[in-house]
Amino acid sequence: MPLAIQIHPGDNVVVALHPIAKGTAVPVGSTTVTAAEDIPQGHKMAIAPIHKGENVIKYGFPIGHATADAAPGAWMHTHNVHTNLSGEIEYAYHPNVRPLTPVPPETFLGYRRRDGRAAIRNEIWIIPTVGCVNDCAKALVRDNQDLVTGSIDGLYTFPHPFGCSQTGHDHAQTRKLLAALTRHPNAGAVLVLSLGCENLTHDQFLAELGDYDPDRVKFLTCQDVEDELAAGRALLKELAAYAGQFRREPIPASELVVGMKCGGSDGLSGITANPVIGRFSDRLCARGGSTVLTEVPEMFGAEGFLMDRCQNEEVFQKAVAMINGFKDYFIRHNEVVYDNPSPGNKQGGITTLEDKSCGCVQKGGSAPIMDVIGYGDPVVTKGLNMLYGPGNDLVSATALTAAGAHLILFSTGRGTPFGAPAPTLKIATNSQLAAKKANWIDFNAGVVADGQRTLDEAGEDLYNLVLEVASGKRTCAERKGFREISIFKDGVVL
């Protein structure tokens, strides 16, 4: 079992695949380096002299600079490495687009909607337009589980605190996100639940939603009825009758849209789970499917891995606007763009935002970037897409769902129990987490670090699991009923 990995031949550090004790001789290529101190799993060890001010190289890319001289065998982390990042920068397009070789798609057993879209779940969703009716929505879910029969996979609601006392862009963003969730194909039927006096009015919501099937989407304004729970049940019975007509049937994998994100990362995230997701992404895109990469702040410092893969100048300029737009968002709020990684990330071995970002973007594989889409916008272009959204787990997973992701691949080195409205498949970066939190983890990418599977083999295993989940296999979060949303907020509360 290998002790450490040099990710790129040009790296001046290796990453410990397992804890390395002080004095251990670590093979690196044709030589060995003796650990000068204990190196925790996922952390970095110098394999060459690194002088103060010199860049620390990982993934073949600078992830920061040394703040003190370091000898071979030294532990390289937050005590002696600092970020190189600053604010907005100029980008130039140097196309390096390598189209994937097309592969005929396999099929999964999904649902075909009336408008032709594919779905992997046939659920009834209750969408509150304002936080005031959250408990009404939860009561309707609790009291109407008897309607979950036949081909209906579940009845769920997604509480949130917004929809009123918001202004301008912030108000529009909430409206856009909730309408996007209402359109999601995994929802066979939707009840939109309002109070009646909120500033997200019924007319505004209808305008945002656009054309809809009145058999699939129904509306209830609680202030307009004597008993909202009785009125809600009557509407849910109609919606259940409609949703119950759908049955699973073979659908090409080319119609799948899969979101990709990471949370609670560790030093193995960019070595095991994220590149395994990248292999999956390439497999699905080669078959005509779509994948979505978000978490813009976790692209900072690693833009070079992505931008030159934009399919053309127009997409490149959209990517530049997305990256610098998010940096400007930080600056407007008087925050430094490199105020990351989190304490848990650092404990797991991630030192700087560049370190985190270089690992994060591994989820994008090698496919060309076909489009860059805004928050709340749908995926309309096949292949790999980039989505405007923050790194926060709940906010970004909600944004991926709103973009139309049928399911979400979520890599983690620390573990997390939450689930988005779309099935959320958790991928462990290390085998210890997979064993400890088997009730959270759906797939163990730690087998790569253990030498049991190659990245390509694990990517194929993950692709096959995705087809199983798309065909009805429930994720750990689904089995527990864990589903949440969080809306990206950037404005005034009245």
Helices and strands as residue ranges (DSSP letters): E 4-5, E 13-16, E 25-28, E 31-34, E 44-46, E 55-58, E 61-66, E 75-76, E 81-82, E 107-112, E 118-119, E 123-128, G 131-133, H 134-143, G 145-147, E 154-157, H 168-182, E 187-194, H 202-209, E 217-221, G 222-224, H 228-243, E 249-252, G 253-255, E 257-262, H 273-286, E 290-293, G 296-298, G 303-305, G 307-309, H 313-332, H 343-347, H 353-360, G 361-364, E 369-373, E 383-387, H 393-402, E 407-412, E 424-428, H 431-436, E 443-444, H 446-449, H 455-470, H 476-480
